[in-house]
Amino acid sequence: ERQWKVAFNLLFELAAVDSEQRLTHIGRKMSAMVVDPQLARILLEPNSNAVNEMLIISSFLSVRDVRMRPLEKQQKAEQSHAQYRDETSDVLSVLKLWFFLEKKRQELSSSKFKNWCQKHFINFVGWLEWRNVYFQSKENLSELGITANQQKASDDEIHRGLICGFVGHLLKKTPEHYYQGARGLKVWIHPSSVLFKKKNEWLLSTELVETDKVYARTNFPVKPQWIEQAVPHLVKNNYKDIHWRKAKGHAAYFLDQTVLGLMITAKRLVNSSSIAPELSREVFLLDGLAKAQLPKSFPFLTKNQSILLDIEEQQQKLRQTDLRIGEQELAQLYANKLPEQVVSSQSLRKWLKKDWNARNQKLQFTREELLTKESNSLEDYPSEITVNGVTLPVSYSFSPGNPEDGVAVDIPHEMLLQFKQEDFEWLVPGYLSEKIQAVLKSLPKPIRKQLIPVADTANLCYQAIVKGDYQKQNFKSLLISTLSKLNDVTITPDMINLDEIPLHLKMKFKTSNERAKKPVLSTQLSDVKKQVKQQTKQTTKDKLKSP
């Protein structure tokens, strides 16, 4: 049973039988050959441009090595054999030897050629056997309708033609002195090989010899991509880590490929659309559409992103994170309107082209569809405020823990001296109620007890303040007088410490100076003025120093 399993594995490697143990087309042809299965396989490789070279190599491997190396004359023999030695490949050395001997045979008479062989450490009888097997195999191929090539094949064509017969002898370089062979085998390069001291990443051997170690003889270099093409039935694909490729506009896998336990491909990027269309579609909907990561935009996507951006700006102002629908929900909206075959940017464009305007319109969502709930009025969160008769832009950031968290006013650097800190203590209406509550919570405990419940007191105070023209008055003074009226409580200005309230309830001041290297941002207007002044002085000094 074990012998049968070994035989079957070899025939399967050679593509002579399939996984169901049925004879293949190649297998039937191999059965008509009179040489070993591995040699028959290289002779029958379809579309081979190196049939003649395969005949020479297969016949050489069918007989004893014609190169003699007597122990007492080993160095001299090596010197003699060096004239047809190819330093890059043992099989190319075999071919050089064949053509070298053929040329000598034509130049010399039979007896002189025989003497020449003896003198140059060539086994004459072995050479005759080599030629006989060559012509027998050639005739065998002719009976199968296969003719040898007349034009010399390239080195790559020769090496590639051998893979199908000797893939079981595939070798991969390791950091150690040995090569990793198929199925975990450790293999050392035989000292007689021209590749003994070379460091090729991948080798294939036509002969493995086991003594104290397993040695590879008659070796040649190969490339991993050749192996994949030569023996596709032995390639095991492992697709992993599906992800979105924005530049390509499709989902992709990382592909690892192994042959007989040896990895020939690692982390190759492959389009997953045809491999896993359903999963690719999910990635496309989420990353490509919901996250707007397409290589080129489309009208519907631009429109939807504009609405979402507006909602996100609204979230910053209202300090909320749940106004817009999530990315998964957005992906589902797209899924409901797109046919199943749309799994990439390319297939999306193809589908849209059939009715560009109507289908783009179909994929445009309303603001209501992109909202999770109705939001409060944005009138209390203006994009501009007027202070001392000057209109200034304000921006919002919902980023707890960051210096920018809250609301910021942008003051041109040349206008900084026109304002003071107190001018901005009212913030914007949307933040005022929360600020009042924060101030009340920071008051001394005896005072705070008189204002319980603090939240309700703060709200009543806010309602009373905003009824009048409060922005022209001092924040502390108006707050104290309002609380006095509502709760009959005595509060002095020194009890109100605005430094203790949360960061987002403090106005941030920012300004940019063309001469300054970077914008200035602070919760203290005086700090901004000071930094701008220092930057201006430094810039002036730098200009005076420059030639």
C-alpha positions in Angstrom: 0.0 0.0 0.0 2.8 2.4 0.9 4.6 1.7 -2.5 1.3 2.3 -4.3 0.9 5.6 -2.5 4.4 6.7 -3.3 3.8 5.7 -7.0 0.5 7.6 -7.1 2.0 10.7 -5.6 4.7 10.7 -8.2 2.2 10.2 -11.1 0.0 13.0 -9.6 3.0 15.3 -9.4 3.7 14.6 -13.1 0.0 15.2 -14.0 -0.2 11.6 -15.3 -3.2 10.9 -13.1 -5.8 13.2 -11.5 -7.0 13.4 -7.9 -9.5 10.7 -8.7 -6.7 8.3 -9.8 -7.8 8.5 -13.5 -5.3 8.6 -16.2 -4.9 12.0 -17.9 -4.2 12.8 -21.6 -0.5 13.3 -20.7 -0.5 10.1 -18.7 -1.7 8.1 -21.7 1.1 9.5 -23.8 3.6 8.8 -21.1 2.6 5.1 -21.0 3.8 4.8 -24.6 7.3 6.0 -23.7 10.1 3.6 -22.9 11.9 5.9 -20.4 11.2 6.7 -16.7 8.0 8.6 -16.0 9.9 11.8 -15.0 11.9 11.8 -18.2 8.8 10.9 -20.3 7.0 13.9 -18.7 9.6 16.5 -19.8 9.6 15.0 -23.3 5.8 15.4 -23.6 5.4 18.9 -22.1 2.9 20.6 -24.4 4.0 23.6 -26.4 7.6 23.0 -25.5 10.2 24.9 -27.6 13.0 22.7 -26.2 12.1 19.2 -27.2 15.6 18.5 -28.6 17.2 19.7 -25.4 14.9 17.6 -23.4 15.9 14.6 -25.5 19.6 15.2 -24.7 19.0 15.7 -21.0 16.6 12.8 -20.6 18.9 10.4 -22.4 21.9 11.7 -20.3 19.9 11.0 -17.1 19.1 7.5 -18.4 22.7 6.3 -18.5 25.8 6.6 -16.3 27.5 10.0 -16.4 30.0 9.9 -19.3 32.4 12.2 -17.5 35.0 10.1 -15.7 36.7 11.3 -12.6 39.3 8.7 -11.5 40.5 9.3 -7.9 44.2 9.4 -8.9 43.5 11.9 -11.7 40.6 13.8 -10.3 42.1 17.3 -10.6 43.2 16.6 -14.2 39.8 15.3 -15.1 38.1 18.4 -13.7 40.4 20.6 -15.7 39.6 18.7 -18.9 35.8 18.9 -18.2 36.0 22.6 -17.5 36.0 23.4 -21.2 32.3 22.6 -21.5 31.3 23.6 -18.0 28.5 26.2 -17.7 28.9 28.1 -14.4 25.2 28.8 -14.1 23.6 25.5 -14.6 24.5 21.8 -14.5 21.9 20.9 -17.2 23.4 23.6 -19.5 26.8 21.9 -18.9 25.3 18.6 -20.1 24.1 20.3 -23.3 27.4 21.9 -23.9 29.1 18.5 -23.4 26.7 16.9 -25.9 27.3 19.5 -28.7 31.1 19.5 -27.9 31.3 15.7 -28.3 29.2 15.8 -31.5 31.6 18.4 -33.0 34.6 16.3 -32.0 33.0 13.2 -33.5 32.5 14.9 -36.8 36.1 16.3 -36.8 37.8 12.9 -35.9 37.7 9.4 -37.2 36.1 6.7 -35.0 39.4 5.4 -33.6 40.8 8.9 -33.1 37.6 10.0 -31.4 37.7 7.0 -29.1 41.3 7.8 -28.2 40.4 11.4 -27.6 37.6 10.4 -25.3 40.0 8.2 -23.3 42.5 11.0 -23.0 39.9 13.6 -22.0 38.2 11.4 -19.4 35.0 10.7 -21.4 33.6 7.2 -21.2 33.3 6.2 -24.8 30.9 3.3 -24.2 28.8 5.5 -22.0 28.7 8.1 -24.8 27.4 5.5 -27.2 24.7 4.5 -24.8 23.8 8.2 -24.4 23.4 8.6 -28.1 21.4 5.4 -28.5 18.9 6.4 -25.9 18.6 9.8 -27.5 17.7 8.4 -30.9 15.4 5.8 -29.5 13.5 8.5 -27.5 13.5 10.7 -30.6 11.9 7.9 -32.6 9.5 7.2 -29.8 8.3 10.9 -29.9 8.1 10.8 -33.7 5.6 8.0 -33.4 3.5 10.2 -31.1 3.6 13.0 -33.6 6.2 15.1 -31.8 9.2 16.5 -33.6 12.4 18.0 -32.1 13.1 21.7 -32.5 15.8 22.7 -35.0 16.5 26.1 -33.5 18.3 26.2 -30.2 16.1 26.9 -27.2 16.9 29.7 -24.7 18.3 28.9 -21.3 15.0 29.8 -19.6 13.0 27.6 -22.0 15.3 24.7 -21.1 15.0 25.2 -17.4 11.2 25.8 -17.5 10.8 22.6 -19.6 12.3 20.5 -16.8 10.1 21.7 -14.0 7.1 19.5 -14.9 9.2 16.3 -14.5 11.3 17.2 -11.4 9.0 19.5 -9.3 9.4 17.0 -6.5 13.1 18.0 -6.4 12.3 21.7 -5.8 14.7 23.4 -3.4 14.5 26.7 -1.6 17.5 28.4 0.0 17.6 28.7 3.8 19.9 30.8 6.1 21.7 27.5 6.9 24.0 25.6 4.6 21.2 23.4 3.2 18.2 23.9 1.0 14.7 23.2 2.0 13.2 20.5 -0.2 9.6 19.4 -0.8 7.7 18.0 2.1 10.2 19.2 4.7 13.3 17.4 3.2 16.7 19.0 4.0 19.0 18.9 0.9 22.6 19.8 0.4 24.2 20.7 -2.9 26.7 18.1 -4.1 30.3 19.4 -4.4 30.4 18.3 -8.0 27.6 20.8 -9.0 28.5 24.1 -10.6 26.1 25.6 -8.1 27.8 24.2 -5.0 29.0 27.6 -3.8 26.4 29.7 -5.4 23.5 31.3 -3.5 20.5 30.9 -5.8 17.2 31.4 -4.0 15.5 28.6 -5.9 16.9 25.5 -7.5 15.6 22.4 -9.1 17.5 19.1 -9.2 17.2 16.2 -11.6 18.8 13.8 -9.1 18.8 13.5 -5.4 21.3 11.1 -3.9 21.1 9.9 -0.2 24.3 9.0 1.7 24.9 10.5 5.1 22.9 13.4 3.8 20.6 14.0 0.9 22.6 15.6 -1.9 21.3 17.3 -5.1 23.2 16.7 -8.3 22.6 18.2 -11.8 20.9 21.3 -10.6 19.7 24.5 -12.3 18.1 27.8 -11.1 14.4 28.4 -11.4 12.0 31.3 -10.7 8.9 30.9 -8.5 6.5 32.1 -11.2 7.8 29.4 -13.5 6.7 26.8 -11.0 3.3 28.2 -10.6 2.8 28.1 -14.4 4.3 24.6 -14.9 2.4 22.7 -12.2 -0.9 24.5 -11.5 -2.4 21.3 -10.2 0.1 21.3 -7.3 -0.3 24.9 -6.3 -2.2 25.5 -3.1 -3.7 29.0 -2.7 -4.2 30.6 0.6 -6.2 33.9 0.4 -6.1 36.0 3.5 -6.7 39.5 4.9 -9.3 40.9 2.4 -9.1 44.7 2.3 -10.0 47.7 0.2 -7.5 49.0 -2.4 -8.5 52.6 -3.1 -6.1 53.2 -6.0 -7.5 50.0 -7.8 -11.1 50.5 -6.8 -11.7 46.9 -5.7 -11.2 44.6 -2.7 -8.1 42.5 -2.6 -6.6 39.5 -0.9 -3.1 38.8 0.1 -2.3 35.5 -1.7 0.2 32.9 -0.3 1.0 30.0 -2.6 2.7 26.7 -1.8 3.9 23.8 -3.8 4.6 20.5 -2.0 5.0 22.5 1.3 7.3 25.2 -0.2 6.0 28.8 -0.3 6.5 30.1 -3.8 4.4 33.3 -3.4 4.0 35.4 -0.3 1.5 38.3 0.1 0.7 38.8 -3.6 -2.1 41.2 -4.1 -5.0 39.7 -6.0 -8.4 41.1 -7.0 -10.9 39.3 -4.8 -14.0 40.1 -7.0 -14.0 36.8 -8.9 -12.7 34.8 -5.9 -15.2 35.9 -3.3 -17.8 38.2 -4.9 -20.1 38.4 -1.9 -17.4 39.3 0.5 -15.8 41.7 -2.0 -19.2 43.4 -2.4 -19.4 43.9 1.4 -15.9 45.5 1.4 -16.8 47.6 -1.6 -20.0 48.9 0.0 -18.4 49.7 3.3 -14.9 51.0 2.4 -15.5 52.1 -1.2 -18.9 53.8 -0.9 -19.8 54.3 2.8 -16.2 55.6 3.5 -16.0 57.3 0.0 -12.7 55.6 -0.8 -13.1 55.3 -4.6 -10.3 56.2 -7.0 -12.7 58.6 -8.8 -15.8 60.0 -7.4 -19.3 59.9 -9.0 -22.1 62.6 -8.9 -24.2 60.7 -6.4 -21.2 60.1 -4.1 -20.2 63.8 -4.2 -23.8 64.8 -3.3 -24.1 62.3 -0.5 -20.7 63.2 1.0 -21.6 66.9 0.9 -24.7 66.2 3.0 -22.8 64.0 5.4 -20.1 66.7 5.8 -22.7 69.2 6.7 -24.2 66.8 9.3 -20.7 66.2 10.7 -20.1 70.0 11.0 -23.5 70.1 12.8 -22.3 67.4 15.2 -19.2 69.4 16.0 -21.3 72.4 17.0 -23.8 70.4 19.0 -21.1 68.2 20.5 -22.8 65.1 19.5 -21.6 62.0 17.6 -24.9 60.3 16.7 -26.6 62.6 14.3 -25.5 60.9 11.1 -26.1 57.2 10.3 -23.1 54.9 10.8 -21.0 53.5 8.0 -22.6 50.1 8.2 -26.1 51.6 7.8 -24.9 53.7 4.9 -23.4 50.7 3.3 -26.8 48.9 3.6 -28.5 51.9 1.9 -26.2 51.5 -1.0 -26.7 47.7 -1.0 -30.5 48.1 -1.2 -30.1 50.1 -4.4 -27.3 48.3 -6.2 -27.5 45.0 -8.1 -25.4 42.1 -6.7 -22.9 42.1 -9.6 -21.7 45.6 -8.6 -18.6 44.7 -6.4 -16.0 47.3 -7.5 -15.5 50.8 -8.9 -15.2 49.3 -12.4 -18.5 47.3 -12.2 -20.2 50.4 -10.6 -19.2 52.6 -13.5 -20.3 49.9 -16.0 -23.7 49.8 -14.3 -24.1 53.5 -14.1 -23.2 54.0 -17.8 -26.4 52.2 -18.9 -28.5 55.1 -17.6 -26.1 57.7 -16.1 -28.4 60.4 -14.9 -31.2 58.2 -13.6 -29.0 55.8 -11.8 -26.9 58.5 -10.2 -30.1 60.1 -9.0 -31.3 56.7 -7.6 -28.1 56.5 -5.5 -28.5 60.1 -4.0 -30.0 60.1 -0.5 -32.0 62.7 1.2 -30.8 64.4 4.4 -33.5 62.6 6.3 -32.2 59.2 5.1 -28.7 60.1 6.4 -29.8 61.4 9.8 -30.4 59.2 12.8 -32.6 61.8 14.5 -33.7 65.3 14.2 -31.2 67.8 15.6 -31.7 71.0 17.6 -31.8 74.3 15.9 -28.4 75.5 14.5 -29.3 79.1 15.1 -27.6 78.9 18.5 -24.4 77.8 16.8 -23.6 80.6 14.3 -20.6 80.5 12.0 -19.9 84.2 12.8 -20.3 86.4 15.9 -20.3 90.2 16.1 -18.1 91.7 18.8 -17.6 95.5 19.2 -19.2 95.9 15.8 -16.7 93.5 14.1 -17.9 90.3 12.6 -15.6 87.4 13.3 -15.7 83.8 12.0 -16.0 81.0 14.6 -15.3 77.3 14.2 -16.3 74.2 16.3 -14.5 71.1 17.3 -15.8 68.1 19.2 -12.5 66.7 20.3 -12.4 66.2 24.1 -8.9 66.3 25.5 -7.5 68.4 22.7 -6.7 72.1 22.9 -9.1 72.8 20.0 -12.1 71.3 21.8 -15.1 73.6 21.8 -15.6 76.9 19.9 -12.8 79.1 18.6 -12.9 82.6 17.2 -10.5 83.7 14.5 -9.2 87.2 14.9 -7.0 88.8 12.2 -3.6 89.6 13.9 -3.8 93.2 13.0 -7.1 93.5 14.9 -6.0 91.7 18.1 -5.5 95.0 20.1 -9.1 96.0 19.5 -10.4 93.2 21.8 -10.1 92.1 25.4 -10.9 88.7 27.1 -14.2 89.8 28.5 -15.6 90.6 25.1 -15.9 86.9 24.3 -17.1 85.4 27.6 -20.6 84.9 26.3 -19.3 82.3 23.8 -22.2 81.4 21.5 -25.9 80.8 22.6 -25.7 77.1 22.1 -22.9 76.8 24.8 -24.1 79.5 27.2 -26.6 77.3 29.2 -23.9 74.7 29.8 -21.4 77.3 30.7 -23.7 78.9 33.3 -24.3 75.4 34.8 -20.5 74.8 35.0 -20.0 78.2 36.7 -22.6 77.4 39.3 -21.0 74.0 40.1 -17.7 75.8 40.7 -19.1 78.1 43.3 -18.3 77.6 47.0 -20.4 74.9 48.6 -22.5 77.1 50.9 -23.6 79.2 47.9 -24.1 76.1 45.7 -26.4 74.6 48.3 -28.8 77.5 47.8 -29.0 76.9 44.1 -30.0 73.2 44.2 -31.1 71.8 41.8 -28.2 73.4 40.0 -29.3 72.3 36.5 -32.7 73.8 36.9 -31.3 77.0 38.4 -28.9 77.3 35.5 -31.6 76.9 33.0 -33.8 79.5 34.6 -30.8 81.9 34.7 -30.1 81.2 31.1 -33.7 81.9 30.1 -33.7 85.2 32.0 -30.4 86.4 30.6 -31.1 85.7 26.9 -34.3 87.8 27.0 -32.3 91.0 27.1 -29.4 92.5 25.2 -27.0 90.4 27.3 -24.0 90.4 24.9 -23.2 94.0 25.5 -22.9 93.5 29.3 -20.2 91.9 31.5 -20.7 88.2 31.9 -20.0 88.0 35.6 -22.0 91.1 36.5 -25.1 90.0 34.7 -24.9 86.4 36.0 -24.6 87.7 39.6 -27.5 90.1 39.3 -29.7 87.5 37.6 -29.0 84.9 40.3 -29.7 87.5 43.0 -33.1 88.2 41.5 -34.0 84.5 41.1 -32.6 83.0 44.3 -31.9 86.0 46.6 -28.3 84.8 46.9 -25.3 87.0 47.5 -22.4 86.2 45.1 -19.3 88.3 44.6 -17.2 88.4 41.4 -14.2 86.8 43.0 -16.3 83.7 43.7 -16.6 83.1 39.9 -13.4 81.4 38.6 -13.8 80.9 34.9 -10.5 79.0 34.8 -12.1 76.1 36.5 -14.8 75.4 34.0 -14.3 72.7 31.3 -12.1 73.5 28.4 -14.8 73.3 25.7 -16.7 76.1 27.6 -13.8 78.5 27.2 -13.5 80.6 24.1 -10.4 79.7 22.1 -8.6 82.5 20.3 -6.7 81.9 17.2 -5.0 84.0 14.7 -2.6 83.6 11.8 0.1 86.0 10.8 1.6 85.8 7.3 5.0 86.5 8.9 4.5 83.8 11.6 5.6 80.3 11.0 2.4 78.7 12.5 -1.1 79.8 13.7 -1.5 80.7 17.4 -4.2 79.2 19.6 -5.0 79.8 23.2 -7.8 80.3 25.7 -6.2 83.5 26.8 -6.3 86.4 24.4 -3.3 88.0 26.1 -1.2 84.9 25.4 -2.2 85.1 21.7 -1.2 88.8 21.5 2.1 88.0 23.2 2.9 85.1 20.9 2.1 87.1 17.8 4.3 89.9 19.0 7.2 87.5 19.6 6.8 85.8 16.2 6.7 89.1 14.4 9.9 90.2 16.2 11.7 86.9 15.3 10.6 87.1 11.7 11.9 90.6 11.4 15.3 89.5 12.9 15.5 86.6 10.5 14.9 88.9 7.6 17.6 91.4 8.7 20.1 88.5 9.0 19.4 87.1 5.6 21.6 88.5 2.8 
